[in-house]
Amino acid sequence: MQRVNIIGAGLAGLSAAITLAENKIQSNLISLQPSERAQSVLAEGGINGALNTMGEEDAPKYHKEDTMRAGAYLADEEAVRGLTDEAPQIIRDLERLGVAFNTQKEEILLRNFGGQKKKRTAYARSSTGKIIMTALIDEARKYEAQGLISRYPHHAFESLVLSDETTERACRGALIRDTYTTRMHFFEGSVILAIGGMNGVFPELTTGTTANSGDALAQIFAQGVRLGNLEMIQYHPTTICISGKRCLVTEAARGEGGRLFVMRAGKPWYFMEEKYPEFKNLMPRDVVSREIYFVRKDPSCGEQVYLDMTGLSGEVWRKRLPDLRAELIHYLSIDPQTTPVPVEPGIHYFMGGIDVDRKHQTNIAGLYAAGECCDQYHGANRLGGNSMLGAIYGGRVAARTVAERVEQAADVYDGNEKKIKYEKIPETDRDFREASQQVIYEIRDILAAAMGIVRNAQGLRKAEERLAQLLQRDGLNERERNRIYLAQAMVASAISRRESRGAHYREDYPERDETFSGIMQAEIKQGEDIPIQITCRKAQRAEETV
């Protein structure tokens, strides 16, 4: 059989490769960076699962309810049910692989995280992503030794290879460039995209690595892959500015008792505690970020918001947040154990991306997607602790879907090594030059001005006009044009959603409108006068599928 090609070697990519290997299906794990440098390594706070080890009578149904509510009921409820039902087993599987979760009396400790009424976030100090990734990398290497996984780090995705049929297009494989030799190669077979978020669309403004440039998503969009909910950008309420990016101050700090305040009339005002007495500082991230935005605009308040962690015990700092304290001392020369930390919202996560169904299939046959690059599970706002869970579970589901098709064809790996399709591509007239820094930053500035925490039609229309003008500039290369198309789709989605829901807050449409209770899909239609088409597909509810 042809190997399955997985683009991206973070949590979603590793999870897909391991799941395929467990089903005796070979895969190529292709990535620009080795897994050890994937975006997933940066995840800090924890992974959600209703283990109920804290005596709070938690259950997956409550996890599902919290996920749906935080996402403003924009996600597919049955897909979320699958995610939350499997979450406890995923955490147990990770523990079996050697993930050293914090424990007490041999039970996994769970902490509070934003938007959740129960303690259900398992964690490994404040380096959960790094520790989980280490375990999955070791597991993948076991299957690599068996010939089931072949790793190709330092290989860049350039383009999908699609069939010529116009009625039902299918994915034949991917063009991949070896960044060491610059040679182009064709990897034939089904493709699972696990390419992460669009951090590189907003250089210096996100908490994620800009190695996730957004070029891959822009390329596949230009090739006809449908995207969804591009307007849903999560601003994490607590970040600090460091060279070249934002540094996350993990939500675990508030989960352990950190408190937000702003100076008002010469005294600290703990505004979240006054406005939201039930959840206090642990409201969903979109709510907290908006409240920070509004108090900074309030003339009676100071412009700087602080995170006060001075009330946390020495034991919490030693056992649960040691890495966070070290980071803040290193970057700010502030010891958070004794001094409040100045924070502000920063772009952290993209709920929108490749539009997939419950089996993680795209609108192109043979093409799948998982992790932050797709629009599944999080709706209009992601719960903290659901990111790593969604990546691992999504990778599993995509791989299971591929395995079902392979099983139907009775074509599995029999233990004999088969020749890998890794051929040099003939000369092509495709333009694979990198986008210029000038164009990248122009697009960033246009989007940042229009698609902040609070939006309005005037700002979005201005962005629409500026992007259209930029597209007419002479000398643009293919990557630059594709980036502009992606930016236009983001703005068009935000314009089309004439309501406020989750991370998308329109001051000119401040209320939720159920007319828009669905996925805002974006698709390029070749040959049309207006090539980017936006449609709102109604979100499915559990009762609709009975």
Secondary structure as UniProt FT lines:
FT   STRAND          4..7
FT   HELIX           11..22
FT   TURN            23..24
FT   STRAND          27..30
FT   HELIX           35..37
FT   HELIX           39..42
FT   STRAND          47..48
FT   HELIX           60..70
FT   TURN            71..73
FT   HELIX           77..96
FT   TURN            97..98
FT   STRAND          103..104
FT   TURN            105..106
FT   STRAND          107..108
FT   STRAND          110..111
FT   TURN            114..115
FT   STRAND          121..122
FT   TURN            125..126
FT   HELIX           128..145
FT   TURN            146..147
FT   STRAND          149..152
FT   TURN            153..154
FT   STRAND          155..162
FT   STRAND          170..178
FT   TURN            179..181
FT   STRAND          184..188
FT   STRAND          191..193
FT   HELIX           199..201
FT   TURN            203..204
FT   TURN            210..211
FT   HELIX           215..222
FT   TURN            223..224
FT   STRAND          227..228
FT   TURN            230..231
FT   STRAND          233..242
FT   TURN            243..244
FT   STRAND          245..248
FT   HELIX           252..255
FT   TURN            256..257
FT   STRAND          259..264
FT   TURN            265..266
FT   STRAND          267..269
FT   HELIX           271..275
FT   TURN            277..279
FT   HELIX           280..282
FT   HELIX           285..297
FT   TURN            299..300
FT   STRAND          301..308
FT   TURN            310..311
FT   HELIX           314..319
FT   HELIX           322..332
FT   TURN            336..338
FT   STRAND          341..350
FT   STRAND          353..354
FT   TURN            358..359
FT   STRAND          367..369
FT   HELIX           371..373
FT   TURN            379..380
FT   TURN            384..385
FT   HELIX           386..408
FT   TURN            409..410
FT   STRAND          423..424
FT   HELIX           437..450
FT   HELIX           457..471
FT   TURN            474..475
FT   HELIX           478..496
FT   TURN            502..503
FT   TURN            507..508
FT   HELIX           514..516
FT   STRAND          518..524
FT   TURN            526..527
FT   STRAND          532..538
FT   HELIX           542..544
//
